[in-house]
Amino acid sequence: MWIFLLFLTIPLVEIGLFVQVGGLIGLWPTLGVVILTAVLGTWLVRSQGLMALNELRSSFAGRGDPTRALADGAMILFSGALLLTPGFFTDAVGFALLIPAFRLFLFNYLRSRIKVQGFRSHVTMQDSQTHRRPGGQGGHSQHTTHEDVIEGDWQDEDPDSDAPSNSNGELGAGIGENRSGWTRH
């Protein structure tokens, strides 16, 4: 219900602001301000977005918590959508989201209201699998080696039957078959 109210009230607020500002400064200056805020907003969103992307990369590189950087990126993206939407109210909210202090305040507020039930991350990288990129560029790239292959046999058995079954539950399937179609050779 509250989304419906937003879709109803925001255009009404924008129309009211257009009428008021247009009455004060005229039609063409009002349209000029709308275009100027869209151009300025696009430039600011690009620069702020690049900074947020660099922050996200550094949090991943340092194995830090990327939550803040992801939230900043989402708020900047939303800000860009608001700034490209013609209107004074949406521009005001969009410019507010480009201010890092306001984003931090909003992030802390949302963090206090949202509870994460669980989070698990598991990254395994062996030194023998990690190689530098060609040309001496930074970063890592993983290459598949023979060390990545694990050979073995497996068989699922139906506890109610003496016949072996595959992972799809089909009786009489051969040893080593699974859902992906890979079979033992």
N, C-alpha and C positions, 0 to 999 in steps of 0.2 A: 504494500500500500504506500509506503514512504517513497518508493521509486516513482510511482505514479505522481505523487505530489511534487517530486523534484522535476519531472518532465513537464508538469503543468506550471509550476511557479517560476522556474528559471527563465523560460521564454517571456513570461509576463514581466519579470524584473528587467530583462534586457530591453524589451519594447519600451517600458517606462523610462529607462535610462537613456535610450536613443532619443525619445521625444524631449526629455529634459535637456540633454546636452545639445541636441540639434536646435532647440529653441534658444539656447544661450549663445552658441558660436556659429550656427548656420549648418546647412546641409553639407556643403563641400568640405569644410574643415572637419566635420564629424566623420565623414567617410575617409578623409585623409588620416585622422587619428586611428581609425580602425585598421587601415592598411599599414600604417607605421607600426602599430603594436604587433601586427602579425609578422612583419619583417624582422623587427627587433626581437620578438619572441622566438622566431626560428633560429636566429643567430645565437641567442642565449641558450636555447635548448641544445643546440649542437655543441657549444663549448662546455656546458655543464654535463652533458651526456658523455663526452669524451673523458672528462675528469672522473665521472662515476665508473666508466668502463675501466680506466686505469686503476682505480681503487679496487674494483672487483678482481682484476687480474692479480694485483699484489696480494689480496687476501687469499686467493687460490694458491699462489706461488708460495706463500708463507704458511699454508695450511691453517689460516685463520678462519674466523667465523665470517662468512660472506653475507650474513643476514642484512647488515646495515647497507652494504653496497648494493645489494639486490633491491632493497626498499628504496634507496635513493634513485636507482635506475627506473624503477616503476613510477615513482612520483614525478621524475623528470619527463618520462614518456607521457604520463597523464597531463602534465603541465603543457607539453607541446600540443596535445589535442585541444586543450582549453584555449591556448593562445591562437590557434588557427581557426577556432570558432569565432565568428564575428560577434562582438558584444563587449560591454565594459565590465560587467560582473565576472564573466568567465575569464577575461583578461586579468582582472585583479587577483582572482584565485590562482590563475596560471603563473603570474609573476611572483605571487607569494610562495608557490611551490618551488620556485627557482632559488629562493634564498636558503642557503645551507642551514642557518639557525632555525628557520621555520620547519624545514624538513626534519631536523634533529628533534625538535619539539614534538612534531607529529609522529615520528618514529617511536619516541619514548612513550607517548600517549597510547599508541596502538599496541606497543609491546606490553604495556601494563594491562591492557584489556584482553589480549589474546594469550591463551595458554597452550604451549606446545606439549602434547602428550608424550611424544617420543621422537627421537632422532638418532639414526645410526648411519655411520659412514665407514666404509671399509675400502681402503686402497692398498693394493699390493703391487709393488714394482721391484723387480730384481735388477741388480746392477748389470747382469749379463744381457738384459733385454733393452737397456737404455743406451741410446747412441745420440751423439750430437747431430744436428741437421747439417746437410751439405752446405758448403760455403761459409762455415764458421758462425752461422746465426745462432742466437740463443734458443733456449727451449729444448724440449726433448721429443723424441719420436720413438714409438715402440715398433720393433720389427719382430715378426714371428720367426722363431728359431726351432730347431728340433727339440730344444729343452721344453718348449710349450706343449708338446704332445705327450699325453699320458695314456699309455696302453693298458687295457684291462678287459676283463669279462664281467658281465653282470647278468643277473637273471632275477626277475620278479616272480614270486610264486604266490598263487592264490591259496590262502590258508584253508579254504574249504574244498580244494581240489588237489589231486596228485599231479595234474598236468601243468607244466610251466606256462606262464602268460607273459606278454610283453607289457610295456608301460601303458598301452592303451587298454589293457584289461582283456585282450583277445587271447583265448586259450590256444595252446599249441604253437605259439610263436617261438622263433629260434632264440638262442642265447645271444645277447649282445644287441638286440634291436631296441630302438627307442622311438619316441614321437617324431624326432627330427628327420628320420629316415636313414640316419647313420647306422651302419651295421659293422660288425666285427669282420676283419679280413685276415 
